[in-house]
Amino acid sequence: MTERPVRDRGTDARALAIALALAVSVVAIEVVGGILTGSLALVADAGHMVSDVVAVSVALVAIWLASRPASPQQTFGYQRAEVLAAAANGGVLLLVAAFVFWQAALRFGDPPDVESGPMLAIGVVGLLANVASAAVLQRRERESLNVRGAFYHVLGDLLGSVGVIVAGVVMLATGWYLADPLASVAIGLLIVYGAVRLLRESLTVLLEVVPGHIDTKEVEGAIKSTPGVLDLHDLHIWTVTSGMVALSCHCQLEDGRESDRVLAELCDMLHDRFGIHHVTIQPEVTRLHGSDESHALPRCTSEMGHRHRPAEPAGSVTGATDR
C-alpha cells in the first residue's frame, strides 16, 4: 500500500481563501437578483452560497486552530478542530436543504411569475464562479476532510446553478413557472446528499473507526511477521485528523531480542507500507505472560473487552515513536 501524502495546511488555507472571495461576490449578486426577479431557485442558490461563506470561514478558522501547538492539556493540539468544522458544515447543509424544501412546498400551490431572462443571466454568473471555486478546492479535498466540507458546499452550489439555468431556460421558453420550485427541490436533494456524506465521514473520524484505506487484518499480519515479534494484542488504529493516522498496540517479543531494533523495524514498516505516522508500541517479553503471577504485568479488564496494563513493574519497557 502506498503512503498517503503529508498535508500542507498553508495550501489548504490559500485554496479556501480564494473560494471565500468568490462566494462572497456571488452571494451579493444572487441575493439582489433573486429578490428583483422573484426566483426562488435563485434565492435558494444564494442561500446555499451564504452557507458556503460560513462553511469556508469555519474551515479557515479550523485550520488556524489545528496549526496551534500542543499543550499539557491538549496533547494532540487542536487537530480535531478541522473534523468538527466538517461535521458542523454537514449540519448547516441539512438546515439549508430544509429551508429550500419548505419554500418550494409553499410555491407548488401558487407558483409566482419569475423574470426568467435576468434569472438566467445571474445563474450563468453563479455557475462560472462555482466552477472556479470547485476547481481550486478539488486539488485539496482528497487530503483534508475540512476542505472536503467546503468543497461539498461549492459542488452543491455548482449543481444548483445548473438547476437555476435549466429552470430559467424552461420558463423563458414555455412560461411554465413550476420549473422554479422543481429546480429548488432538485438543488435541495443534492445538498442533502453532500451533507449526509460529509457527516458520515466526520463521524467516522470522531468515533475513531479504522480508516477506510487500511485493512486491520493486513496490519496485524505485517506486525506478527516482523522478526522478533511473537504476538500482539490491543491493536488500535484511528484517524486523529485528515492525513494523520495513529496506531497503538502491545507486542510480545522474543526473549533476548533487542527491543529497540524490533521497534524501529516495526515503525519503519508501518510508516512505509501503511502511511501510519504516529505509532505507539508497548513491547512485552514472554516471561511476563507466564503462569507465575509474581512476574506478570498488572492487568485490568476494560469495558471494551481489551486487557490493558496500567502500570509497569521494574524491568519492563515501553516504546513510543512518532513518524
Order of alpha helices (4+ residues) and beta strands (2+ residues): alpha-alpha-alpha-alpha-alpha-alpha-alpha-beta-beta-alpha-beta-beta-beta-beta
